[in-house]
Amino acid sequence: MANNYPFLSSRSAELHERGKAVIPDGVSRSTVIIRPHPIYVDHGDGAWVTDVDGNRYLDCNNNFTSIILGHANEEIQDAVRRQLSSGTAFSLATEPEILLAELLCDRIRACEQIRFCNSGTEAVMGAIKAARAFTERPAIIKIEGSYHGTYDHAEASLGSDPANWGPSDSPTTVPYAVGAPHSLSDEVTVVQFNDVEGAREAIKKMGSQLAAVLLDPMPSRVGMPVLSADFKKAIREETREVGALLILDEVISLRLGLGGAQALHGIDPDLTAMAKIIGGGFPVGAIGGKSEVMAVFSAEHGDRAAVPSGGTYTANPVTMTAGYACMRQLDESSFERLDYIGNKIRSGLDDVFESLSLDWHTTGAGSLFRIHPHGRRINSYRDAHLDSDESAVMQSLQHRLIEREVYFSSYGMGCMNLATSDRDVDHFLDAMKGSLEALRG
Ligand SMILES: Cc1ncc(COP(=O)(O)O)c(C=O)c1O
């Protein structure tokens, strides 16, 4: 076991002091903040990462679900090295973009065509813009608490709490970032996950104004609930009825199966937002969909596309090469292995909670899991929302796990990569038991 966290005279603490002078909070991602100081990584290898002080951690986050094969995968390294020696960025097209698009269109049923971008945020934003252009309508419906990146419309009601979330059958649209326009509520309607009647009513009510419903089939911030068959059916039926599109956010859920969550759930979206694993560890995003809808990105028949898209690093050949090298290593057996690891963790955690007589539980699927420090069953965001005491417990749990060589998110979301061994799973479960005992004091 390492020293008690915080590591006061560590190089991580020292880097944080230095970083704070030039970067607010000392880091550029709010999600990597650990208080009082974040951990600065030196390198990763397989299922483990090593920090700048030489402490090792089993990685139970995997860059918020973007690493699937394991850190420093050799085949990705070799492919990227070859691309590096040919140059890294051109204002001309390259073949790796086509290779990755072909692979994705081959695997993801609802993707006949793909446009790349640089992040999941951009993919969701691009899908919303595509839906607006295709339908010539302004409004969207999203799920309360569901995270889709940092575009204002997609962020609505991400951080709702009991003081502002409003009635459960018609949640209030709450802007997320301070200063976000209040006019968002004209363009974004919020419904609760798995609220069949609420979704039907909202779609009908917005009718001819509705461009799309944005849905993540297993939203992590909503607590990774199980998507009900009635809910997905209601959304698909009603969107078709009013001529709106269904955007499936598979930024995370693509790691649930070779064909993504849409194959597992039998969902037929009009547009799919992708990111994370498809970049093989490099910044990426992609919008995929039916050719008829994807035509909004094409300028073939006019001066410009209905939705012009692209950026300096869009479809960068290094990213495309890494993404292709990653995705082509995955097959059905990879997802069976990830299911096995995830099932072992979820059932192992439930055994640990029971052995300590804790009324806690887990949700999730495949390599993804979420720990709930309470007994509420998870059907939607309001069940998963943590009060301040529960949040404090989860933060202390993260610290106690750091001391036991495990890196785990402070809100309870876990994600394992394919390099995770059975011994690593045992390490995690032992560390969890030790941490919970330490929390009890
Ligand atoms: C479901 C979902 N959509 C979109 C995003 C945004 O992706 P990115 O961080 O690449 O912008 C995330 C990021 O975690 C996500 O979980």
The ligand as an SDF file (V2000), in Angstrom:
LIG
                    3D

 16 16  0  0  0  0  0  0  0  0999 V2000
  -21.9550    9.6050  -24.0040 C   0  0  0  0  0  0  0  0  0  0  0  0
  -20.9430   10.6650  -24.2960 C   0  0  0  0  0  0  0  0  0  0  0  0
  -21.1420   11.4960  -25.3380 N   0  0  0  0  0  0  0  0  0  0  0  0
  -20.2460   12.4510  -25.6770 C   0  0  0  0  0  0  0  0  0  0  0  0
  -19.1030   12.6270  -24.9310 C   0  0  0  0  0  0  0  0  0  0  0  0
  -18.1070   13.6940  -25.3220 C   0  0  0  0  0  0  0  0  0  0  0  0
  -16.9670   13.1020  -25.8350 O   0  0  0  0  0  0  0  0  0  0  0  0
  -15.5690   13.8880  -25.8430 P   0  0  0  0  0  0  0  0  0  0  0  0
  -15.0720   13.8770  -24.4240 O   0  0  0  0  0  0  0  0  0  0  0  0
  -14.6990   13.1140  -26.7730 O   0  0  0  0  0  0  0  0  0  0  0  0
  -15.8600   15.2660  -26.3020 O   0  0  0  0  0  0  0  0  0  0  0  0
  -18.8450   11.7870  -23.8500 C   0  0  0  0  0  0  0  0  0  0  0  0
  -17.6140   11.9270  -23.0620 C   0  0  0  0  0  0  0  0  0  0  0  0
  -17.3960   11.3140  -22.0460 O   0  0  0  0  0  0  0  0  0  0  0  0
  -19.7930   10.7980  -23.5130 C   0  0  0  0  0  0  0  0  0  0  0  0
  -19.6080    9.9940  -22.4550 O   0  0  0  0  0  0  0  0  0  0  0  0
  1  2  1  0
  2  3  1  0
  2 15  2  0
  3  4  2  0
  4  5  1  0
  5  6  1  0
  5 12  2  0
  6  7  1  0
  7  8  1  0
  8  9  2  0
  8 10  1  0
  8 11  1  0
 12 13  1  0
 12 15  1  0
 13 14  2  0
 15 16  1  0
M  END
$$$$
